[in-house]
Amino acid sequence: MAARALTDIEVKSLKSEGGKRAIVYDAKARGLCLRVSGETRSWSFVYRPKGSSKQKRYTIGDYPAWSLRDAREKAWKLRQRVQDGGDPVLEEKTRRDALTVAGLIERFMENYARAKLRSADEYLQLLQKDVIPKLGDRRAGEVSRPEVGVLLDDIAKRAPTVSNRVLNVLSSVYSWAVSEGLVAENPVRGLKKRTLEVPKDRFLDDEEIRTLWHAADGAGAGYRDAIRLILLTGQRPGECAGIRREEVDLARAVWTLPPERTKNKRPHSIPLVGAAFEIVKRLCEGTKGGPMLATPRGKEPTSQDLAKAFERLRPVLKSPATAHDLRRTAATILERLEIDRMTVAHILNHASTTRATVTGSTYSQHDYMPQKRRALSALDQNIAACLGHVDHEANIIRMTVPA
């Protein structure tokens, strides 16, 4: 429809015909149009963002709350923003979505974390539990450093190390928001961790391994299997909890973690031997794909779910421990069995050791599968002996008497 110079009298008298919506464009303010439907009249600004062939519509407001003069002034300002490279519809949506901390977190998860971060689900659980209930309704750009400090202090009273995790995660959210122009500054920057974390050295002795192994039966099948797999393979809690059918090759007895599931973003293969193979083989039965473990509620467990389940088993241990301490226990047993440190590093997928030199990072492409299989077999036998499941036949040295 051709644009025409609208007048106040014309705008006031315009009506839709036959119950259909009428659209009239103004010639004096390019892009300004009046939509008439029944007795309702509303102003819109129609434009195409630079570099886009798609037309967008920005709603200004209803007439007569917005007069012709006011609507034209608004349209001129919007046109200037478009000519400067702006996109009024997108900018308005951004302001609306990021208006609150909860909205900002949602955008961070959808537009960045889920695609870029392996621990996205753990991030979201922390934010949903400790941040959104307290700050969710606050305007994201108005949250102050003292407010975040008080939040961290409250969390630290309950769980000191969790307060450190929340500090890191919330800082990541705001750093991303600053880079995207959603907020002016990061209110977490400059805040100190609420507790000093020292390198952990906790590992389970043989008696605790035996006690935990049997106590895990009461944690639920999914958690029980995850706990035992950590101990038998030395892999990270989240990796064991998230094991998937498509990662397992039963014919070769190998479990291969894809890059998106490993900390160093490199594929990692773990030989399956002994009890670990039997657990995985059982889990594979009747499963064609997808997660192999589940929580009692039927959901795929996360590392945080596993941590909570493990916490309920702590009373059976001599002192507090975490699911990650089982990984340290496996590594400690391997070295106690005189497995060389490079093989242990390959089992743990520690690139800081295996690829620390040019030889390891560039020249040697050996996958260490034979060494890893022998080492994990030794670990399996050690745990079996600890549990009293000794294969006496494996300990017999057969001698041949000359004829």
N, C-alpha and C positions, 0 to 999 in steps of 0.2 A: 504494500500500500504506500502511495506517495505521501511524503511528509508535507505538513502545512503549518503555517504560523498560527498556533492556537491562541485563543483569547479566553479571558475569564468567563465571559458570557457563554461561549461555545462549550467550554469544559463543563460548566454547570448544567447545561441543557442536554448534553450528550446522553443518549439512551441506546441500549442494545435492542436489536430487532429480532423478533421471533424467538426470543429466549436464548439467542446465541451471543457469545462474547464478542465484543467489538474492540479492535485495537487501532488506536490513532497515534501517529508519530508526529512529533513537533519539529518544525523546520529550523527553529532558532537555537535549539540545543540538540545537537546531533546525538542520536541514541536514546533520547527521552521519549517514552511512549506512555499513553494512558490506556489502561485496560478497563473496559466497562462491561459489567455483568449484572443485569438487573438494576438495582439501585446503588450498587457498589462501584466505586471508581478507585483505581489504585495506580500509582506511578511506578514505572520500572525504567531501568537503564540497560539498554542492549548494546553489547560490544563483542569484539573478538580480541583476546589477549595477543600480544605480539608473538609471532611464530606459531600461532595456532589457527586452524581453519574452522574450529568449532565456536559457534556463537554461544554466549552466556547472557543470562539475565540477572540483574541485580535489583532486588525489590527496595524501592525508596520508602514508600508508605502510602497511606490512603488519602484521598481528597475528601473533604476540604482541610483535614489536619495539615496536609502539605499543600499549600497554594501553588498555583502555576509558577509564580515567581520563585518560591522556595525550591520547587522541584527542578527548575532550570538551573538555579545556582548549584544545587547538589549534582546535577548531571554534568555541568561544566567542570566541577572539581573531580568527579569520577573520570571524565574524559582525560583530564590532565594526568591522573594516576596511570591510566592505561598507556598514554603516550610516553610516560616515563618508564614503562616496562612492568607496571603493576597489574595485578589481577584482583579486582575488588571482591569477587565472589569467593575466591580462594582465601584471600586475606581475612574476610569476615568469618569464614569457616574455621580458619586457624585460631582466630581470637576466641571464637565460641568454644571450640574443642579444648583449647589450652587455658580456658578461663579459670579452671580449678586444678588443684594438684592431681585429683583423680583423673581429670581429662588429659592432663599432660602425661601421666603415667600410661594411660591407654594409647596415646599417640606414640610414645616411646616404644611400647611393646610391639605395636602393629607395624610401625614404619622403620624400626631399627632392630630391636632386640631379637625378635623371633627369627629374623633373617641372618643376623650377624653373630649372636651370642649363643654358645652351646648351653649356657646355664640360664637361659631366658626363663624357664619355668620356675627355677629356684629364686630368681630375681623377683618374679611376680608374687610368689608365696610370701617372701619377706615383706614386700611393699603392701600386700593386702592385709597382712597380719599386724604390722607395726606402724605403717605410715598412713595409709588411707583412712583408718578409723579416727586418727587424730588430726590429720591435715587435709584430708580428701576434699573438703568443701571450701578450703581457703583458696583465694586467688593465687595462682602459681607465681605470678610476678611480685606478689606482696609478702611472701614468706620470708621472714628475717633469719639471720644467723642465730640470734638468741633463741628463737622458737625451735629451730632444729636442735640446738644444744640441749634444751630442756627435754625434747623428745628422746634424744640419745641417752641422757641421764636416767630417764624413767626406764628405758629398755635395759640399761646396764645394771639396774638394781635387780632385775629378774634374770638376765642372761648376759653377762659382760661381753663375751665374744660375739654374740648376736648383734650387739650395739655397734661393734666394729664393722660387721657385714652390712648393716643398714646404712652406716655412714658411707661406705664404698659404693653401694648400689644407688643410693639417693644422689650421690655426687655424680655418678654416671648419667643418671636421668637429666639432671640439670645441666651438665656439661654438653650433652646432646642438644638440649633445648636452647642453650646459648648459641651453639653453632648453627642452629636452624632459625635463629632470630625470634624464637617464641618468648624468651624472657631476656632481660638485660644482663643479669648476672647470676652466678651460682652461689646461693646462700650457704652451701655446705663447705665451700672452699675456705681453708684456714682453720677449720675445726679439727681438734685432735682426737685421736682414738681414746675411748673411755677406759680401756684396759690395755696393759702391755702383754702382748702374746709372746711367749717364749717358745723356742723350737720344741716340739713334742718328742718324747722318747718312750712313750708308753707302748708296751707290747705284752701279749699274754704268755704266761708260762704254760707248761704242759697240763697242769691241773686245771687251769682256767679254760684252756682249749677244750678239754674233756667236758667240763661243766657247762660251758656255753653251747657246745655242740648239741647236747641233749636238751638244754633249756630252750633252744631255738625252736623246738617242736611246738612250743606253746605260743609262738609269735605269729602264727599264720603261715601257710605253705609258701606263699610268695616271699615273705621276709626270711623264712628259714632257708630257702634255697639261695637267696641272694647273699645272706650272711656266710653260708658255707662256700659259695663260689668265690667270695672275696678271699677267704682263708686259703682255699685250694689253688687259686690262680694268681693271687697278688694284684688283681686289677682294682680299679677305683670303685667305690660304692655305687656311684651313679651309673657307671658302665655296666656293672653286674645287675643292678636293678632294672636297667633298660635293655637287657639282652633281647634280641629279636630273632625270629626263626630264619630270616633271610641272611643273617650273619653267620649261621652255623653250617658247616659242611661235615655231616656225620661220616661220610665215606672216608674222608681224609682226617677226621677227628680234629678239626681246626675251627676255631671261633675267630672271625675277622671283624674288628671294629672299623667302621668307615671313618674317614677324616672328620666328619661333622660330629662324631661322638667321642673324639679323643681330645685331650687337652692341648696337644701340640699340632692338631689339625693334620696329622699324618695317619694313614691306615696302619693298623696294628693287628698282627695275627698271634693268637694264643693256642698252643697245642692243648688238646683236651685229653687228659689221662686219668686213669683210676676213678675215684669217686666223682671228680668233676665231670668226666665223660658220662658216667651213669646218670648224674643229675640232669645234664643237658639232653641226653638221649631220651630220658623219661619226659622231659618238658616238650620235646619235639613231637611226641606221639600225638597224632590227630591234629597237628598244627601245620598249616600250609604257609603262613606268613604272619607278620605283626609281632606285638609284644608276647613274650613267653611267660612273664611273671605278672601277677596281679595282686592288688591289695585285697583285704577281706571284703571291700565294697565293689570289687571287680574292676578297678581302675588301674592303669599302668603306674607303678610306683616310681616316685622321684627319689633322689638322694636324700631330700629332707624327710620324706615319708619313712625311708629306711632309718634315718637318724633317730626319729621319734620312736620307731619300733625297737631299735637297739637300746634306747634310753630306758625302756621298760624292762630290759634284761639286765641292767647294771647291778641290781642287788645280788645277782649270783656271782659277781666278780669280786676280787679282793679290793679293788680300788676303781674309781671312775675310768671309763674308757669310751671310745667312740668306734663307729663302724670303720673309720679310716685306720684305726689302730690295728685292725685285722690285716690290712695291707702291709703295715710295718712289721707285724708278727711274721707274715709269710716271708718277707725280705730277710728278717733276722734269722729265721730257720734256715733259709737257703745258704746264707753265709756261714752259719754254724755247721752246715753240711759240707763246707769247703767248696761251694760253687763260686767260681770266679766272679768278681764284681761286674765285669762287662756283661756277662750273661744275665746276672741279676738285673742290671740296668735295662737290658733288652726286654726282659720279662715285664718290668715295671713301665716300659715305654718312656724312659727318661732320656730325651734327646740331648739334654745338657751334658750327659755322659757319653752316650753312644755316638753323638755327632759333634763332639767337642773339638775334634781336630780335623784337618783337611783329609786325612786318611779315612776317617769315619763318615764325614759329610760329603765327600766327593768321589773317593776312589773305591773303597770297599762297599760293595752292594750285597754282601752276604746277609741273608735274613735271620741267621742264628737259629733257625727252626730245630735242627738236630740238638744243639746245645740246650735250647729252651725245653725241648721235650724230655731230655735226660734229667734236667734240673727239676722240672715239675713232677716227674716220676719219683724222684728222690723225696721231694716235698710231700707228695701223696703218701708214700710209704712211711714217712716220719709221723704224719698226722694219724695214719692208720694204727701205727704202733702205740701212739699216745692214747688212742681211743680203745686199744685192746683188740683191734681188728688185724692181727698179724697174720700175714700169709706165710706160714711156716715153709711151704714148698719153695718160696722165693729165697729162703735163707739156707737152703741145702746146697752144698757144693758137691756135685756128682764127680766121682773119681772112677777111672777106668783101670781095671786090673789087667796087666798084660797076660796074654794067653800062654 
